[in-house]
């Protein structure tokens, strides 16, 4: 797993009957979400965010995505703070 924590733009829509990411823009490339592997919520890491709200939750989406049909899809973790509008590409699975 490679960790990035880079801001991304996300277009949300219906995914498996719930509102979730259907596309994201990362490093000037549009990635289409093909499948959602799992979602979960977690609180902030106390050791990496001193002074931040340690009870603030983020929703994590582990998705299968590809920029086009010709490329092999990969597994990506997209993070969305529950109390905010921003999204981050948290990690890419090797």
Backbone as XML, in Angstrom:
<?xml version="1.0"?>
<chain id="A" units="angstrom">
  <residue number="1" name="UNK">
    <atom name="N" x="0.849" y="-1.170" z="0.000"/>
    <atom name="CA" x="0.000" y="0.000" z="0.000"/>
    <atom name="C" x="0.899" y="1.239" z="0.000"/>
  </residue>
  <residue number="2" name="UNK">
    <atom name="N" x="0.572" y="2.179" z="-0.863"/>
    <atom name="CA" x="1.280" y="3.464" z="-0.898"/>
    <atom name="C" x="0.342" y="4.545" z="-0.368"/>
  </residue>
  <residue number="3" name="UNK">
    <atom name="N" x="0.805" y="5.317" z="0.583"/>
    <atom name="CA" x="-0.013" y="6.359" z="1.208"/>
    <atom name="C" x="0.223" y="7.682" z="0.494"/>
  </residue>
  <residue number="4" name="UNK">
    <atom name="N" x="-0.866" y="8.416" z="0.170"/>
    <atom name="CA" x="-0.753" y="9.695" z="-0.518"/>
    <atom name="C" x="-1.362" y="10.857" z="0.262"/>
  </residue>
  <residue number="5" name="UNK">
    <atom name="N" x="-2.595" y="10.729" z="0.732"/>
    <atom name="CA" x="-3.309" y="11.804" z="1.430"/>
    <atom name="C" x="-3.345" y="13.086" z="0.608"/>
  </residue>
  <residue number="6" name="UNK">
    <atom name="N" x="-3.617" y="12.959" z="-0.689"/>
    <atom name="CA" x="-3.687" y="14.104" z="-1.596"/>
    <atom name="C" x="-5.135" y="14.504" z="-1.825"/>
  </residue>
  <residue number="7" name="UNK">
    <atom name="N" x="-5.417" y="15.813" z="-1.876"/>
    <atom name="CA" x="-6.783" y="16.255" z="-2.164"/>
    <atom name="C" x="-7.189" y="15.847" z="-3.579"/>
  </residue>
  <residue number="8" name="UNK">
    <atom name="N" x="-8.455" y="15.441" z="-3.710"/>
    <atom name="CA" x="-9.003" y="15.064" z="-5.012"/>
    <atom name="C" x="-10.384" y="15.685" z="-5.160"/>
  </residue>
  <residue number="9" name="UNK">
    <atom name="N" x="-10.852" y="15.758" z="-6.398"/>
    <atom name="CA" x="-12.230" y="16.180" z="-6.675"/>
    <atom name="C" x="-13.034" y="14.910" z="-6.919"/>
  </residue>
  <residue number="10" name="UNK">
    <atom name="N" x="-14.208" y="14.826" z="-6.312"/>
    <atom name="CA" x="-15.050" y="13.630" z="-6.417"/>
    <atom name="C" x="-16.430" y="14.011" z="-6.911"/>
  </residue>
  <residue number="11" name="UNK">
    <atom name="N" x="-16.954" y="13.228" z="-7.839"/>
    <atom name="CA" x="-18.348" y="13.351" z="-8.255"/>
    <atom name="C" x="-19.096" y="12.203" z="-7.602"/>
  </residue>
  <residue number="12" name="UNK">
    <atom name="N" x="-20.111" y="12.553" z="-6.831"/>
    <atom name="CA" x="-20.890" y="11.544" z="-6.119"/>
    <atom name="C" x="-22.136" y="11.173" z="-6.904"/>
  </residue>
  <residue number="13" name="UNK">
    <atom name="N" x="-22.633" y="10.000" z="-6.619"/>
    <atom name="CA" x="-23.852" y="9.497" z="-7.232"/>
    <atom name="C" x="-24.276" y="8.250" z="-6.485"/>
  </residue>
  <residue number="14" name="UNK">
    <atom name="N" x="-25.219" y="7.526" z="-7.048"/>
    <atom name="CA" x="-25.709" y="6.318" z="-6.398"/>
    <atom name="C" x="-24.740" y="5.165" z="-6.636"/>
  </residue>
  <residue number="15" name="UNK">
    <atom name="N" x="-24.291" y="4.575" z="-5.528"/>
    <atom name="CA" x="-23.395" y="3.425" z="-5.551"/>
    <atom name="C" x="-23.973" y="2.384" z="-4.614"/>
  </residue>
  <residue number="16" name="UNK">
    <atom name="N" x="-24.376" y="1.261" z="-5.149"/>
    <atom name="CA" x="-24.963" y="0.185" z="-4.336"/>
    <atom name="C" x="-26.111" y="0.685" z="-3.461"/>
  </residue>
  <residue number="17" name="UNK">
    <atom name="N" x="-26.963" y="1.549" z="-3.999"/>
    <atom name="CA" x="-28.130" y="2.036" z="-3.280"/>
    <atom name="C" x="-27.868" y="3.164" z="-2.300"/>
  </residue>
  <residue number="18" name="UNK">
    <atom name="N" x="-26.643" y="3.664" z="-2.226"/>
    <atom name="CA" x="-26.311" y="4.766" z="-1.318"/>
    <atom name="C" x="-25.528" y="5.821" z="-2.085"/>
  </residue>
  <residue number="19" name="UNK">
    <atom name="N" x="-25.445" y="7.017" z="-1.507"/>
    <atom name="CA" x="-24.677" y="8.095" z="-2.130"/>
    <atom name="C" x="-23.189" y="7.865" z="-1.865"/>
  </residue>
  <residue number="20" name="UNK">
    <atom name="N" x="-22.394" y="7.858" z="-2.942"/>
    <atom name="CA" x="-20.962" y="7.618" z="-2.804"/>
    <atom name="C" x="-20.213" y="8.088" z="-4.037"/>
  </residue>
  <residue number="21" name="UNK">
    <atom name="N" x="-18.897" y="7.915" z="-4.054"/>
    <atom name="CA" x="-18.088" y="8.380" z="-5.178"/>
    <atom name="C" x="-18.293" y="7.523" z="-6.430"/>
  </residue>
  <residue number="22" name="UNK">
    <atom name="N" x="-18.512" y="8.174" z="-7.573"/>
    <atom name="CA" x="-18.624" y="7.448" z="-8.846"/>
    <atom name="C" x="-17.457" y="7.770" z="-9.774"/>
  </residue>
  <residue number="23" name="UNK">
    <atom name="N" x="-16.813" y="8.934" z="-9.552"/>
    <atom name="CA" x="-15.632" y="9.333" z="-10.308"/>
    <atom name="C" x="-14.773" y="10.226" z="-9.412"/>
  </residue>
  <residue number="24" name="UNK">
    <atom name="N" x="-13.459" y="10.214" z="-9.676"/>
    <atom name="CA" x="-12.594" y="11.166" z="-8.970"/>
    <atom name="C" x="-11.481" y="11.628" z="-9.891"/>
  </residue>
  <residue number="25" name="UNK">
    <atom name="N" x="-11.080" y="12.867" z="-9.673"/>
    <atom name="CA" x="-10.018" y="13.489" z="-10.458"/>
    <atom name="C" x="-8.760" y="13.523" z="-9.594"/>
  </residue>
  <residue number="26" name="UNK">
    <atom name="N" x="-7.723" y="12.803" z="-10.065"/>
    <atom name="CA" x="-6.472" y="12.728" z="-9.322"/>
    <atom name="C" x="-5.324" y="12.896" z="-10.306"/>
  </residue>
  <residue number="27" name="UNK">
    <atom name="N" x="-4.475" y="13.874" z="-10.036"/>
    <atom name="CA" x="-3.309" y="14.168" z="-10.881"/>
    <atom name="C" x="-3.700" y="14.343" z="-12.350"/>
  </residue>
  <residue number="28" name="UNK">
    <atom name="N" x="-4.717" y="15.176" z="-12.559"/>
    <atom name="CA" x="-5.227" y="15.555" z="-13.887"/>
    <atom name="C" x="-5.761" y="14.372" z="-14.704"/>
  </residue>
  <residue number="29" name="UNK">
    <atom name="N" x="-6.146" y="13.299" z="-14.022"/>
    <atom name="CA" x="-6.726" y="12.148" z="-14.705"/>
    <atom name="C" x="-8.042" y="11.787" z="-14.031"/>
  </residue>
  <residue number="30" name="UNK">
    <atom name="N" x="-9.070" y="11.511" z="-14.832"/>
    <atom name="CA" x="-10.386" y="11.146" z="-14.311"/>
    <atom name="C" x="-10.459" y="9.631" z="-14.155"/>
  </residue>
  <residue number="31" name="UNK">
    <atom name="N" x="-10.758" y="9.179" z="-12.938"/>
    <atom name="CA" x="-10.860" y="7.763" z="-12.619"/>
    <atom name="C" x="-12.332" y="7.414" z="-12.407"/>
  </residue>
  <residue number="32" name="UNK">
    <atom name="N" x="-12.792" y="6.358" z="-13.040"/>
    <atom name="CA" x="-14.170" y="5.898" z="-12.888"/>
    <atom name="C" x="-14.207" y="4.768" z="-11.860"/>
  </residue>
  <residue number="33" name="UNK">
    <atom name="N" x="-15.090" y="4.905" z="-10.878"/>
    <atom name="CA" x="-15.257" y="3.865" z="-9.862"/>
    <atom name="C" x="-16.051" y="2.720" z="-10.480"/>
  </residue>
  <residue number="34" name="UNK">
    <atom name="N" x="-15.460" y="1.545" z="-10.499"/>
    <atom name="CA" x="-16.088" y="0.369" z="-11.085"/>
    <atom name="C" x="-16.836" y="-0.464" z="-10.056"/>
  </residue>
  <residue number="35" name="UNK">
    <atom name="N" x="-16.328" y="-0.449" z="-8.820"/>
    <atom name="CA" x="-16.948" y="-1.247" z="-7.760"/>
    <atom name="C" x="-16.514" y="-0.694" z="-6.414"/>
  </residue>
  <residue number="36" name="UNK">
    <atom name="N" x="-17.351" y="-0.867" z="-5.412"/>
    <atom name="CA" x="-17.008" y="-0.496" z="-4.037"/>
    <atom name="C" x="-16.707" y="-1.785" z="-3.290"/>
  </residue>
  <residue number="37" name="UNK">
    <atom name="N" x="-15.484" y="-1.902" z="-2.785"/>
    <atom name="CA" x="-15.118" y="-3.103" z="-2.032"/>
    <atom name="C" x="-15.676" y="-3.049" z="-0.620"/>
  </residue>
  <residue number="38" name="UNK">
    <atom name="N" x="-15.500" y="-1.882" z="0.042"/>
    <atom name="CA" x="-16.007" y="-1.731" z="1.408"/>
    <atom name="C" x="-15.975" y="-0.256" z="1.801"/>
  </residue>
  <residue number="39" name="UNK">
    <atom name="N" x="-16.700" y="0.085" z="2.833"/>
    <atom name="CA" x="-16.660" y="1.425" z="3.421"/>
    <atom name="C" x="-16.609" y="1.279" z="4.938"/>
  </residue>
  <residue number="40" name="UNK">
    <atom name="N" x="-16.013" y="2.265" z="5.595"/>
    <atom name="CA" x="-16.001" y="2.285" z="7.050"/>
    <atom name="C" x="-15.740" y="3.709" z="7.526"/>
  </residue>
  <residue number="41" name="UNK">
    <atom name="N" x="-15.915" y="3.907" z="8.821"/>
    <atom name="CA" x="-15.632" y="5.209" z="9.448"/>
    <atom name="C" x="-14.518" y="5.028" z="10.473"/>
  </residue>
  <residue number="42" name="UNK">
    <atom name="N" x="-13.695" y="6.060" z="10.590"/>
    <atom name="CA" x="-12.643" y="6.033" z="11.602"/>
    <atom name="C" x="-12.396" y="7.439" z="12.112"/>
  </residue>
  <residue number="43" name="UNK">
    <atom name="N" x="-11.811" y="7.510" z="13.312"/>
    <atom name="CA" x="-11.470" y="8.800" z="13.902"/>
    <atom name="C" x="-10.044" y="9.175" z="13.514"/>
  </residue>
  <residue number="44" name="UNK">
    <atom name="N" x="-9.654" y="10.405" z="13.830"/>
    <atom name="CA" x="-8.325" y="10.911" z="13.471"/>
    <atom name="C" x="-7.235" y="10.146" z="14.209"/>
  </residue>
  <residue number="45" name="UNK">
    <atom name="N" x="-6.074" y="10.057" z="13.593"/>
    <atom name="CA" x="-4.907" y="9.467" z="14.243"/>
    <atom name="C" x="-4.382" y="10.468" z="15.263"/>
  </residue>
  <residue number="46" name="UNK">
    <atom name="N" x="-4.378" y="10.127" z="16.531"/>
    <atom name="CA" x="-3.964" y="11.066" z="17.568"/>
    <atom name="C" x="-2.499" y="11.472" z="17.439"/>
  </residue>
  <residue number="47" name="UNK">
    <atom name="N" x="-1.669" y="10.589" z="16.883"/>
    <atom name="CA" x="-0.240" y="10.884" z="16.797"/>
    <atom name="C" x="0.126" y="11.755" z="15.599"/>
  </residue>
  <residue number="48" name="UNK">
    <atom name="N" x="-0.767" y="11.831" z="14.595"/>
    <atom name="CA" x="-0.403" y="12.584" z="13.397"/>
    <atom name="C" x="-1.126" y="13.921" z="13.273"/>
  </residue>
  <residue number="49" name="UNK">
    <atom name="N" x="-2.088" y="14.183" z="14.139"/>
    <atom name="CA" x="-2.854" y="15.421" z="14.024"/>
    <atom name="C" x="-2.987" y="16.107" z="15.378"/>
  </residue>
  <residue number="50" name="UNK">
    <atom name="N" x="-1.876" y="16.488" z="16.020"/>
    <atom name="CA" x="-1.982" y="17.152" z="17.323"/>
    <atom name="C" x="-2.752" y="18.462" z="17.209"/>
  </residue>
  <residue number="51" name="UNK">
    <atom name="N" x="-3.650" y="18.661" z="18.154"/>
    <atom name="CA" x="-4.440" y="19.885" z="18.154"/>
    <atom name="C" x="-5.726" y="19.774" z="17.359"/>
  </residue>
  <residue number="52" name="UNK">
    <atom name="N" x="-5.859" y="18.774" z="16.507"/>
    <atom name="CA" x="-7.094" y="18.584" z="15.744"/>
    <atom name="C" x="-8.137" y="17.883" z="16.615"/>
  </residue>
  <residue number="53" name="UNK">
    <atom name="N" x="-9.352" y="17.887" z="16.144"/>
    <atom name="CA" x="-10.431" y="17.200" z="16.846"/>
    <atom name="C" x="-10.243" y="15.694" z="16.675"/>
  </residue>
  <residue number="54" name="UNK">
    <atom name="N" x="-9.843" y="15.027" z="17.736"/>
    <atom name="CA" x="-9.555" y="13.599" z="17.661"/>
    <atom name="C" x="-10.814" y="12.746" z="17.540"/>
  </residue>
  <residue number="55" name="UNK">
    <atom name="N" x="-11.976" y="13.342" z="17.773"/>
    <atom name="CA" x="-13.227" y="12.600" z="17.629"/>
    <atom name="C" x="-13.865" y="12.807" z="16.253"/>
  </residue>
  <residue number="56" name="UNK">
    <atom name="N" x="-13.255" y="13.657" z="15.438"/>
    <atom name="CA" x="-13.777" y="13.895" z="14.090"/>
    <atom name="C" x="-13.673" y="12.606" z="13.276"/>
  </residue>
  <residue number="57" name="UNK">
    <atom name="N" x="-14.756" y="12.248" z="12.606"/>
    <atom name="CA" x="-14.776" y="11.012" z="11.838"/>
    <atom name="C" x="-14.563" y="11.266" z="10.356"/>
  </residue>
  <residue number="58" name="UNK">
    <atom name="N" x="-13.941" y="10.308" z="9.706"/>
    <atom name="CA" x="-13.824" y="10.294" z="8.251"/>
    <atom name="C" x="-14.467" y="9.016" z="7.741"/>
  </residue>
  <residue number="59" name="UNK">
    <atom name="N" x="-15.101" y="9.142" z="6.607"/>
    <atom name="CA" x="-15.675" y="7.978" z="5.941"/>
    <atom name="C" x="-14.663" y="7.528" z="4.886"/>
  </residue>
  <residue number="60" name="UNK">
    <atom name="N" x="-14.300" y="6.272" z="4.909"/>
    <atom name="CA" x="-13.315" y="5.727" z="3.985"/>
    <atom name="C" x="-14.030" y="4.801" z="3.005"/>
  </residue>
  <residue number="61" name="UNK">
    <atom name="N" x="-13.733" y="4.985" z="1.730"/>
    <atom name="CA" x="-14.286" y="4.144" z="0.663"/>
    <atom name="C" x="-13.129" y="3.424" z="-0.013"/>
  </residue>
  <residue number="62" name="UNK">
    <atom name="N" x="-13.115" y="2.109" z="0.022"/>
    <atom name="CA" x="-12.128" y="1.333" z="-0.738"/>
    <atom name="C" x="-12.808" y="0.913" z="-2.033"/>
  </residue>
  <residue number="63" name="UNK">
    <atom name="N" x="-12.305" y="1.436" z="-3.147"/>
    <atom name="CA" x="-12.963" y="1.247" z="-4.440"/>
    <atom name="C" x="-12.013" y="0.646" z="-5.472"/>
  </residue>
  <residue number="64" name="UNK">
    <atom name="N" x="-12.609" y="0.010" z="-6.460"/>
    <atom name="CA" x="-11.900" y="-0.472" z="-7.640"/>
    <atom name="C" x="-12.161" y="0.565" z="-8.723"/>
  </residue>
  <residue number="65" name="UNK">
    <atom name="N" x="-11.085" y="1.133" z="-9.300"/>
    <atom name="CA" x="-11.252" y="2.217" z="-10.270"/>
    <atom name="C" x="-10.208" y="2.118" z="-11.370"/>
  </residue>
  <residue number="66" name="UNK">
    <atom name="N" x="-10.536" y="2.728" z="-12.512"/>
    <atom name="CA" x="-9.614" y="2.782" z="-13.654"/>
    <atom name="C" x="-9.900" y="4.047" z="-14.441"/>
  </residue>
  <residue number="67" name="UNK">
    <atom name="N" x="-8.873" y="4.610" z="-15.104"/>
    <atom name="CA" x="-9.092" y="5.819" z="-15.891"/>
    <atom name="C" x="-9.805" y="5.542" z="-17.221"/>
  </residue>
  <residue number="68" name="UNK">
    <atom name="N" x="-9.700" y="4.326" z="-17.716"/>
    <atom name="CA" x="-10.421" y="3.946" z="-18.934"/>
    <atom name="C" x="-10.489" y="2.430" z="-19.010"/>
  </residue>
  <residue number="69" name="UNK">
    <atom name="N" x="-11.248" y="1.923" z="-19.957"/>
    <atom name="CA" x="-11.462" y="0.473" z="-20.049"/>
    <atom name="C" x="-10.220" y="-0.290" z="-20.484"/>
  </residue>
  <residue number="70" name="UNK">
    <atom name="N" x="-9.280" y="0.379" z="-21.126"/>
    <atom name="CA" x="-8.086" y="-0.295" z="-21.621"/>
    <atom name="C" x="-7.058" y="-0.556" z="-20.513"/>
  </residue>
  <residue number="71" name="UNK">
    <atom name="N" x="-7.189" y="0.135" z="-19.401"/>
    <atom name="CA" x="-6.209" y="-0.021" z="-18.318"/>
    <atom name="C" x="-6.726" y="-0.984" z="-17.251"/>
  </residue>
  <residue number="72" name="UNK">
    <atom name="N" x="-5.786" y="-1.654" z="-16.610"/>
    <atom name="CA" x="-6.119" y="-2.574" z="-15.533"/>
    <atom name="C" x="-6.565" y="-1.753" z="-14.326"/>
  </residue>
  <residue number="73" name="UNK">
    <atom name="N" x="-7.725" y="-2.087" z="-13.734"/>
    <atom name="CA" x="-8.186" y="-1.326" z="-12.564"/>
    <atom name="C" x="-7.299" y="-1.564" z="-11.350"/>
  </residue>
  <residue number="74" name="UNK">
    <atom name="N" x="-7.318" y="-0.594" z="-10.453"/>
    <atom name="CA" x="-6.580" y="-0.691" z="-9.201"/>
    <atom name="C" x="-7.501" y="-0.438" z="-8.027"/>
  </residue>
  <residue number="75" name="UNK">
    <atom name="N" x="-6.995" y="-0.656" z="-6.830"/>
    <atom name="CA" x="-7.762" y="-0.462" z="-5.604"/>
    <atom name="C" x="-7.274" y="0.818" z="-4.929"/>
  </residue>
  <residue number="76" name="UNK">
    <atom name="N" x="-8.220" y="1.719" z="-4.618"/>
    <atom name="CA" x="-7.920" y="3.039" z="-4.075"/>
    <atom name="C" x="-8.742" y="3.268" z="-2.820"/>
  </residue>
  <residue number="77" name="UNK">
    <atom name="N" x="-8.157" y="3.965" z="-1.859"/>
    <atom name="CA" x="-8.893" y="4.376" z="-0.660"/>
    <atom name="C" x="-9.155" y="5.869" z="-0.745"/>
  </residue>
  <residue number="78" name="UNK">
    <atom name="N" x="-10.436" y="6.227" z="-0.740"/>
    <atom name="CA" x="-10.867" y="7.617" z="-0.786"/>
    <atom name="C" x="-11.402" y="7.984" z="0.591"/>
  </residue>
  <residue number="79" name="UNK">
    <atom name="N" x="-10.939" y="9.097" z="1.141"/>
    <atom name="CA" x="-11.349" y="9.529" z="2.482"/>
    <atom name="C" x="-12.136" y="10.824" z="2.390"/>
  </residue>
  <residue number="80" name="UNK">
    <atom name="N" x="-13.194" y="10.888" z="3.186"/>
    <atom name="CA" x="-14.085" y="12.051" z="3.205"/>
    <atom name="C" x="-14.432" y="12.380" z="4.656"/>
  </residue>
  <residue number="81" name="UNK">
    <atom name="N" x="-13.906" y="13.505" z="5.206"/>
    <atom name="CA" x="-14.302" y="13.888" z="6.562"/>
    <atom name="C" x="-15.811" y="14.094" z="6.635"/>
  </residue>
  <residue number="82" name="UNK">
    <atom name="N" x="-16.437" y="13.482" z="7.617"/>
    <atom name="CA" x="-17.895" y="13.541" z="7.749"/>
    <atom name="C" x="-18.381" y="14.977" z="7.899"/>
  </residue>
  <residue number="83" name="UNK">
    <atom name="N" x="-17.622" y="15.814" z="8.600"/>
    <atom name="CA" x="-18.029" y="17.205" z="8.845"/>
    <atom name="C" x="-17.484" y="18.169" z="7.794"/>
  </residue>
  <residue number="84" name="UNK">
    <atom name="N" x="-17.126" y="17.688" z="6.625"/>
    <atom name="CA" x="-16.565" y="18.572" z="5.601"/>
    <atom name="C" x="-16.982" y="18.163" z="4.204"/>
  </residue>
  <residue number="85" name="UNK">
    <atom name="N" x="-16.559" y="18.958" z="3.227"/>
    <atom name="CA" x="-16.886" y="18.689" z="1.829"/>
    <atom name="C" x="-15.707" y="18.130" z="1.047"/>
  </residue>
  <residue number="86" name="UNK">
    <atom name="N" x="-14.512" y="18.168" z="1.626"/>
    <atom name="CA" x="-13.330" y="17.769" z="0.881"/>
    <atom name="C" x="-13.171" y="16.241" z="0.830"/>
  </residue>
  <residue number="87" name="UNK">
    <atom name="N" x="-12.420" y="15.790" z="-0.167"/>
    <atom name="CA" x="-12.072" y="14.375" z="-0.340"/>
    <atom name="C" x="-10.561" y="14.276" z="-0.504"/>
  </residue>
  <residue number="88" name="UNK">
    <atom name="N" x="-10.023" y="13.121" z="-0.123"/>
    <atom name="CA" x="-8.593" y="12.860" z="-0.257"/>
    <atom name="C" x="-8.376" y="11.453" z="-0.805"/>
  </residue>
  <residue number="89" name="UNK">
    <atom name="N" x="-7.393" y="11.322" z="-1.685"/>
    <atom name="CA" x="-6.948" y="9.985" z="-2.070"/>
    <atom name="C" x="-5.985" y="9.574" z="-0.969"/>
  </residue>
  <residue number="90" name="UNK">
    <atom name="N" x="-6.420" y="8.681" z="-0.137"/>
    <atom name="CA" x="-5.633" y="8.300" z="1.019"/>
    <atom name="C" x="-4.533" y="7.311" z="0.672"/>
  </residue>
  <residue number="91" name="UNK">
    <atom name="N" x="-4.874" y="6.285" z="-0.135"/>
    <atom name="CA" x="-3.882" y="5.255" z="-0.423"/>
    <atom name="C" x="-4.230" y="4.528" z="-1.716"/>
  </residue>
  <residue number="92" name="UNK">
    <atom name="N" x="-3.196" y="3.906" z="-2.284"/>
    <atom name="CA" x="-3.341" y="3.034" z="-3.446"/>
    <atom name="C" x="-2.768" y="1.684" z="-3.047"/>
  </residue>
  <residue number="93" name="UNK">
    <atom name="N" x="-3.547" y="0.631" z="-3.256"/>
    <atom name="CA" x="-3.093" y="-0.709" z="-2.903"/>
    <atom name="C" x="-2.141" y="-1.232" z="-3.983"/>
  </residue>
  <residue number="94" name="UNK">
    <atom name="N" x="-1.060" y="-1.858" z="-3.581"/>
    <atom name="CA" x="-0.099" y="-2.429" z="-4.533"/>
    <atom name="C" x="-0.618" y="-3.746" z="-5.088"/>
  </residue>
</chain>
